[in-house]
Amino acid sequence: MVPLPEGHPFPMEKYRALRELLLVEGVLSPAEVRRSAPAPVDWLLRAHDPAYVERMLAGALPPDEVRRLGLPWSEALVARARAAVFGTVLAARAALVHGVAGNLAGGTHHAFFDRGEGYCLFNDVAVAIAVLRAGDDDGGDDAAAEPTPAALVARRPFVLDLDVHQGNGTAAMFARDPSVFTLSIHSRTNYPLRKETSTLDVELEDGTGDDAYLALLDEHVPAALDRHAPDLVFYQAGVDTHASDRLGRLALTHAGLAERDRRVFAWLSARALPVAVTLGGGYGRPLADTVRAHAGTWRAARAARAAGPPVPAGSW
């Protein structure tokens, strides 16, 4: 368990609660949930500044970096972050083979090339894209369980970020790479105060509810997918857009989130696009609201896969 100060807003317990709920409900079977290993350092170096990786692994962050991160450094924290990266790499590989896969963690979209921010140490999607593009298997036996054939290496990834907070780290890391499309639909007034520039940013006003939100999805997501013609989609399925979320400021209901996920997977299925799902944010009070919303995404993912349930790369 990662040690956090009493009252810290990061809901570390949601990951175990979600996994247990999905297993109890039969959305996933025990055989479908794989425990993540730490991502090799070489993977991290493919997307991050070597000096930053060295500081993070050694626990040598200066106070301003710890403050931006929002989490106290510990070996357990770093191990968990590396496991989350590993899970997203496995999920991306599995998606290319099976069509739909996911990570029961991940979505650390506030991590930049040379720094961490907003509870995010390493950018798991950026690392996954870099590893896929390298086209090799150097993560040990567990990584090799989902090999990536050369013909399936993603060359035009699409990051669909529906977390309530802009994926600023992801946007910055791919700002000069037109082969990666970053679409972020997020709260205008929420964290981060200084936004980066995604390929497409759609900003929402405080209190945006289901109808307005879904209308914006309809307007922007299918057109962006057709514009980019991706070969792999990373779906950042944050549920901090829910009305009960303490960090959200929006007003989506569980029904609205379920419809969001239904539409997203329908659009991807209609275009035969493989999708790797990452969990993203969710800080609801009560915690059960967040777990329920995340579970809804996984139900939608399972329904979307034509032949059987998604093959997840879980990390916890």
GITAJO-V243467 format. One record per residue. N is the residue number from 1. D_CENTER is the distance of its C-alpha to the mean C-alpha in Angstrom with 2 decimals. Layout:
# GITAJO-V243467
n->N d_center->D_CENTER
n->N d_center->D_CENTER
This chain:
# GITAJO-V243467
n->1 d_center->20.67
n->2 d_center->19.45
n->3 d_center->22.31
n->4 d_center->21.68
n->5 d_center->24.48
n->6 d_center->25.81
n->7 d_center->24.35
n->8 d_center->21.19
n->9 d_center->18.69
n->10 d_center->15.64
n->11 d_center->15.58
n->12 d_center->15.39
n->13 d_center->17.29
n->14 d_center->14.84
n->15 d_center->13.15
n->16 d_center->16.62
n->17 d_center->17.74
n->18 d_center->15.09
n->19 d_center->15.85
n->20 d_center->19.51
n->21 d_center->19.46
n->22 d_center->17.94
n->23 d_center->20.59
n->24 d_center->23.36
n->25 d_center->22.78
n->26 d_center->22.67
n->27 d_center->19.41
n->28 d_center->18.76
n->29 d_center->21.60
n->30 d_center->21.85
n->31 d_center->22.27
n->32 d_center->18.93
n->33 d_center->16.96
n->34 d_center->16.95
n->35 d_center->16.93
n->36 d_center->15.13
n->37 d_center->17.43
n->38 d_center->16.94
n->39 d_center->15.70
n->40 d_center->18.97
n->41 d_center->19.83
n->42 d_center->20.62
n->43 d_center->17.04
n->44 d_center->16.12
n->45 d_center->19.19
n->46 d_center->18.22
n->47 d_center->15.75
n->48 d_center->17.15
n->49 d_center->20.64
n->50 d_center->22.75
n->51 d_center->24.39
n->52 d_center->21.21
n->53 d_center->20.04
n->54 d_center->23.59
n->55 d_center->23.69
n->56 d_center->20.51
n->57 d_center->21.68
n->58 d_center->25.16
n->59 d_center->24.41
n->60 d_center->26.30
n->61 d_center->24.28
n->62 d_center->26.69
n->63 d_center->26.67
n->64 d_center->25.13
n->65 d_center->22.02
n->66 d_center->21.74
n->67 d_center->22.26
n->68 d_center->19.50
n->69 d_center->17.08
n->70 d_center->18.21
n->71 d_center->18.34
n->72 d_center->21.46
n->73 d_center->21.33
n->74 d_center->22.10
n->75 d_center->22.07
n->76 d_center->20.10
n->77 d_center->17.33
n->78 d_center->17.20
n->79 d_center->17.43
n->80 d_center->14.51
n->81 d_center->12.32
n->82 d_center->13.76
n->83 d_center->13.20
n->84 d_center->9.43
n->85 d_center->9.69
n->86 d_center->12.21
n->87 d_center->10.28
n->88 d_center->7.78
n->89 d_center->11.11
n->90 d_center->12.86
n->91 d_center->10.61
n->92 d_center->11.09
n->93 d_center->14.72
n->94 d_center->15.16
n->95 d_center->13.95
n->96 d_center->16.58
n->97 d_center->19.11
n->98 d_center->18.49
n->99 d_center->16.84
n->100 d_center->14.03
n->101 d_center->11.97
n->102 d_center->8.88
n->103 d_center->7.73
n->104 d_center->9.14
n->105 d_center->7.19
n->106 d_center->4.58
n->107 d_center->2.25
n->108 d_center->5.98
n->109 d_center->6.93
n->110 d_center->10.46
n->111 d_center->11.65
n->112 d_center->14.39
n->113 d_center->16.57
n->114 d_center->19.06
n->115 d_center->17.71
n->116 d_center->15.18
n->117 d_center->14.81
n->118 d_center->13.61
n->119 d_center->12.77
n->120 d_center->10.77
n->121 d_center->12.98
n->122 d_center->11.53
n->123 d_center->9.03
n->124 d_center->7.41
n->125 d_center->6.92
n->126 d_center->10.40
n->127 d_center->11.79
n->128 d_center->10.93
n->129 d_center->12.63
n->130 d_center->15.44
n->131 d_center->16.03
n->132 d_center->16.17
n->133 d_center->18.54
n->134 d_center->20.66
n->135 d_center->21.11
n->136 d_center->22.24
n->137 d_center->21.73
n->138 d_center->22.23
n->139 d_center->20.08
n->140 d_center->22.83
n->141 d_center->23.72
n->142 d_center->20.43
n->143 d_center->18.64
n->144 d_center->21.64
n->145 d_center->21.24
n->146 d_center->19.06
n->147 d_center->20.91
n->148 d_center->20.01
n->149 d_center->23.26
n->150 d_center->24.21
n->151 d_center->24.41
n->152 d_center->20.79
n->153 d_center->19.25
n->154 d_center->16.99
n->155 d_center->18.93
n->156 d_center->17.56
n->157 d_center->13.76
n->158 d_center->12.40
n->159 d_center->9.17
n->160 d_center->9.31
n->161 d_center->7.83
n->162 d_center->9.49
n->163 d_center->8.72
n->164 d_center->12.29
n->165 d_center->12.03
n->166 d_center->12.15
n->167 d_center->9.68
n->168 d_center->12.87
n->169 d_center->12.12
n->170 d_center->10.47
n->171 d_center->13.41
n->172 d_center->15.89
n->173 d_center->15.01
n->174 d_center->15.58
n->175 d_center->18.28
n->176 d_center->20.99
n->177 d_center->19.47
n->178 d_center->20.36
n->179 d_center->19.13
n->180 d_center->15.48
n->181 d_center->15.02
n->182 d_center->12.64
n->183 d_center->12.97
n->184 d_center->12.09
n->185 d_center->13.82
n->186 d_center->14.27
n->187 d_center->17.12
n->188 d_center->19.82
n->189 d_center->21.27
n->190 d_center->18.32
n->191 d_center->16.71
n->192 d_center->16.80
n->193 d_center->20.48
n->194 d_center->20.60
n->195 d_center->18.25
n->196 d_center->17.64
n->197 d_center->18.35
n->198 d_center->15.78
n->199 d_center->17.44
n->200 d_center->17.52
n->201 d_center->17.00
n->202 d_center->18.02
n->203 d_center->19.02
n->204 d_center->19.81
n->205 d_center->22.69
n->206 d_center->22.83
n->207 d_center->23.65
n->208 d_center->22.23
n->209 d_center->22.52
n->210 d_center->21.78
n->211 d_center->24.29
n->212 d_center->23.57
n->213 d_center->19.80
n->214 d_center->20.22
n->215 d_center->22.89
n->216 d_center->20.67
n->217 d_center->18.12
n->218 d_center->21.21
n->219 d_center->22.51
n->220 d_center->19.70
n->221 d_center->17.14
n->222 d_center->19.75
n->223 d_center->21.69
n->224 d_center->18.87
n->225 d_center->18.02
n->226 d_center->21.77
n->227 d_center->22.25
n->228 d_center->19.92
n->229 d_center->20.55
n->230 d_center->17.44
n->231 d_center->17.54
n->232 d_center->13.85
n->233 d_center->11.07
n->234 d_center->7.30
n->235 d_center->6.53
n->236 d_center->4.11
n->237 d_center->6.55
n->238 d_center->7.48
n->239 d_center->11.10
n->240 d_center->12.65
n->241 d_center->14.59
n->242 d_center->16.83
n->243 d_center->20.36
n->244 d_center->20.52
n->245 d_center->17.65
n->246 d_center->19.38
n->247 d_center->17.13
n->248 d_center->16.66
n->249 d_center->20.04
n->250 d_center->19.44
n->251 d_center->21.26
n->252 d_center->19.36
n->253 d_center->20.74
n->254 d_center->19.47
n->255 d_center->21.29
n->256 d_center->19.63
n->257 d_center->16.08
n->258 d_center->17.40
n->259 d_center->18.94
n->260 d_center->15.87
n->261 d_center->14.12
n->262 d_center->17.50
n->263 d_center->17.96
n->264 d_center->14.71
n->265 d_center->15.36
n->266 d_center->19.01
n->267 d_center->18.58
n->268 d_center->16.62
n->269 d_center->19.19
n->270 d_center->22.04
n->271 d_center->21.09
n->272 d_center->20.49
n->273 d_center->17.11
n->274 d_center->14.98
n->275 d_center->11.39
n->276 d_center->8.55
n->277 d_center->6.35
n->278 d_center->3.18
n->279 d_center->4.97
n->280 d_center->4.71
n->281 d_center->8.40
n->282 d_center->11.58
n->283 d_center->14.90
n->284 d_center->17.48
n->285 d_center->21.13
n->286 d_center->21.95
n->287 d_center->19.01
n->288 d_center->19.93
n->289 d_center->18.76
n->290 d_center->15.14
n->291 d_center->15.43
n->292 d_center->17.25
n->293 d_center->14.75
n->294 d_center->11.81
n->295 d_center->14.52
n->296 d_center->15.40
n->297 d_center->12.21
n->298 d_center->13.05
n->299 d_center->16.62
n->300 d_center->15.94
n->301 d_center->14.06
n->302 d_center->17.10
n->303 d_center->19.50
n->304 d_center->18.14
n->305 d_center->18.84
n->306 d_center->22.49
n->307 d_center->23.64
n->308 d_center->22.37
n->309 d_center->19.15
n->310 d_center->15.80
n->311 d_center->15.80
n->312 d_center->12.94
n->313 d_center->12.28
n->314 d_center->12.15
n->315 d_center->12.16
n->316 d_center->13.92
